[in-house]
Amino acid sequence: MVAKIERIANVAVIVVALVMGWVFLKDRLLTAPPQANEVKAGDKLTPLKSWNWSAHDRTLVLALRKGCHFCEDSAPFYQRLVGKHADHGANVAIVAIFPDPADAVNEVVKSEGLQVQALAGVPLDELKVSGTPTLILVDKTGTVLNAWLGVLSPRQELEVMKAVGASEN
């Protein structure tokens, strides 16, 4: 009887260790490493339909996709970002781009409470966006100033806030 209880306890310890290891490593394992064709500072982005880079000093592009759970996980940050950005008068625009059709984009924007201009049907690969979410800060000539991929850490969120002239305080 004691041997059976020990065996059950050992199996339980192993299962708990595996679950904890998976929880700790899942984002590291599921996030693709940077690739050579990934958008980076200094790249020149192709023009977007219905968007003029030169209309603003800088544009923060939110590259999102319907069904992307990382995008959904990041939605509260985007809501805070848009809200804080609206409180400041910086000449920085925020635009969300999606590869999805307009009806899907409207559904995502509404369900996530994103109050930004959203562009549908944008081929993300033409902008060197290899995964979603990707945030790209662009100057008025379409040159990338900075880019962030995936669910952002608190430090990265602060970087983005500062980059658009918003503050967490």
C-alpha positions as CSV (number, residue, x, y, z in Angstrom):
1,M,0.0,0.0,0.0
2,V,2.8,2.4,0.9
3,A,4.6,1.7,-2.4
4,K,1.4,2.5,-4.3
5,I,1.0,5.8,-2.5
6,E,4.6,6.7,-3.2
7,R,4.2,5.9,-6.9
8,I,1.1,8.1,-7.1
9,A,2.9,10.9,-5.3
10,N,5.9,10.7,-7.6
11,V,3.6,10.8,-10.7
12,A,1.8,13.8,-9.3
13,V,5.0,15.6,-8.7
14,I,6.2,14.9,-12.2
15,V,2.9,16.1,-13.7
16,V,2.9,19.3,-11.6
17,A,6.6,19.9,-12.7
18,L,5.7,19.4,-16.4
19,V,2.7,21.7,-16.2
20,M,4.7,24.4,-14.4
21,G,7.5,24.1,-17.0
22,W,5.0,24.4,-19.9
23,V,3.4,27.5,-18.4
24,F,6.8,29.1,-17.9
25,L,8.2,28.2,-21.4
26,K,5.1,28.3,-23.6
27,D,5.6,31.9,-24.8
28,R,9.3,31.3,-25.4
29,L,8.6,28.2,-27.4
30,L,5.6,29.6,-29.4
31,T,7.2,32.9,-30.3
32,A,9.3,32.6,-33.5
33,P,12.9,33.9,-33.3
34,P,13.6,37.1,-35.3
35,Q,14.1,36.4,-39.0
36,A,16.2,38.2,-41.5
37,N,13.1,39.3,-43.4
38,E,11.4,40.8,-40.3
39,V,10.6,44.5,-40.2
40,K,13.3,46.5,-38.4
41,A,14.5,50.0,-37.8
42,G,15.7,51.7,-41.0
43,D,13.4,49.7,-43.3
44,K,11.3,51.7,-45.8
45,L,7.7,50.5,-45.8
46,T,5.6,50.3,-48.9
47,P,2.8,52.8,-49.0
48,L,-0.6,51.7,-47.6
49,K,-3.8,52.2,-49.5
50,S,-5.9,54.8,-47.6
51,W,-3.0,56.0,-45.5
52,N,-0.6,58.8,-46.0
53,W,2.7,58.5,-44.0
54,S,3.4,62.2,-44.5
55,A,0.1,63.4,-42.9
56,H,1.7,62.8,-39.4
57,D,5.2,63.2,-37.9
58,R,5.0,59.6,-36.9
59,T,2.5,56.7,-37.3
60,L,2.3,53.7,-35.0
61,V,1.1,50.7,-37.0
62,L,-0.7,47.9,-35.1
63,A,-0.4,44.8,-37.4
64,L,-3.2,42.5,-36.1
65,R,-5.1,39.5,-37.3
66,K,-8.6,38.1,-36.5
67,G,-8.2,34.9,-34.4
68,C,-4.7,35.8,-33.1
69,H,-4.8,35.0,-29.4
70,F,-1.6,37.1,-28.8
71,C,-3.5,40.1,-30.4
72,E,-6.5,39.4,-28.1
73,D,-4.1,39.2,-25.1
74,S,-2.6,42.5,-26.0
75,A,-5.9,44.3,-26.5
76,P,-6.0,45.9,-23.0
77,F,-2.6,47.5,-23.7
78,Y,-3.8,48.8,-27.0
79,Q,-6.9,50.3,-25.3
80,R,-4.7,52.0,-22.7
81,L,-2.3,53.2,-25.4
82,V,-5.1,54.7,-27.6
83,G,-6.7,56.3,-24.5
84,K,-3.5,57.8,-23.2
85,H,-2.5,58.9,-26.8
86,A,-5.8,60.7,-27.2
87,D,-5.1,62.7,-24.0
88,H,-1.9,64.1,-25.6
89,G,-1.6,66.4,-28.6
90,A,1.4,64.7,-30.3
91,N,1.3,64.5,-34.1
92,V,1.5,60.7,-33.9
93,A,-1.3,58.7,-35.5
94,I,-2.2,55.1,-34.6
95,V,-3.6,52.9,-37.3
96,A,-4.5,49.2,-37.1
97,I,-3.9,47.0,-40.2
98,F,-5.3,43.6,-40.8
99,P,-4.9,41.0,-43.6
100,D,-8.5,40.1,-43.0
101,P,-11.6,41.3,-44.9
102,A,-13.4,44.4,-43.7
103,D,-16.3,42.6,-42.0
104,A,-13.8,40.6,-39.9
105,V,-11.8,43.7,-39.1
106,N,-14.9,45.6,-38.0
107,E,-15.8,42.6,-35.7
108,V,-12.4,42.6,-34.1
109,V,-12.2,46.4,-33.6
110,K,-15.6,46.4,-32.0
111,S,-15.1,43.4,-29.8
112,E,-11.7,44.6,-28.6
113,G,-12.9,48.2,-28.1
114,L,-10.1,49.6,-30.3
115,Q,-10.9,53.2,-31.3
116,V,-8.5,53.5,-34.1
117,Q,-8.7,53.7,-37.9
118,A,-8.5,50.2,-39.2
119,L,-7.4,49.1,-42.6
120,A,-8.6,45.7,-44.0
121,G,-7.0,43.5,-46.6
122,V,-3.4,44.7,-46.0
123,P,-0.8,42.0,-47.1
124,L,1.4,41.9,-44.0
125,D,4.2,40.1,-45.8
126,E,4.7,43.2,-48.0
127,L,5.5,45.1,-44.8
128,K,7.9,42.4,-43.6
129,V,5.4,41.5,-40.8
130,S,6.1,37.8,-40.1
131,G,3.7,37.5,-37.1
132,T,1.0,39.2,-35.2
133,P,0.8,41.3,-33.2
134,T,3.5,43.6,-34.6
135,L,3.8,47.3,-33.7
136,I,5.8,49.5,-36.1
137,L,6.7,53.1,-35.5
138,V,7.1,54.9,-38.8
139,D,8.2,58.5,-39.7
140,K,6.5,60.7,-42.3
141,T,8.6,59.2,-45.1
142,G,7.6,55.6,-44.3
143,T,10.9,54.7,-42.6
144,V,10.7,52.4,-39.6
145,L,11.9,54.0,-36.4
146,N,11.2,51.0,-34.2
147,A,9.3,47.7,-34.2
148,W,8.0,45.4,-31.5
149,L,6.8,41.8,-32.1
150,G,4.4,39.7,-30.0
151,V,2.9,40.3,-26.6
152,L,5.0,43.1,-25.1
153,S,6.6,43.1,-21.7
154,P,5.8,46.0,-19.3
155,R,9.2,47.6,-20.3
156,Q,8.3,47.3,-24.0
157,E,4.8,48.7,-23.4
158,L,6.4,51.7,-21.7
159,E,8.7,52.2,-24.7
160,V,5.7,52.2,-27.0
161,M,3.9,54.7,-24.8
162,K,6.9,57.0,-24.8
163,A,7.3,56.7,-28.5
164,V,3.8,58.0,-29.2
165,G,4.0,60.7,-26.6
166,A,1.7,59.0,-24.2
167,S,2.5,58.4,-20.5
168,E,1.4,55.6,-18.2
169,N,1.0,58.1,-15.3
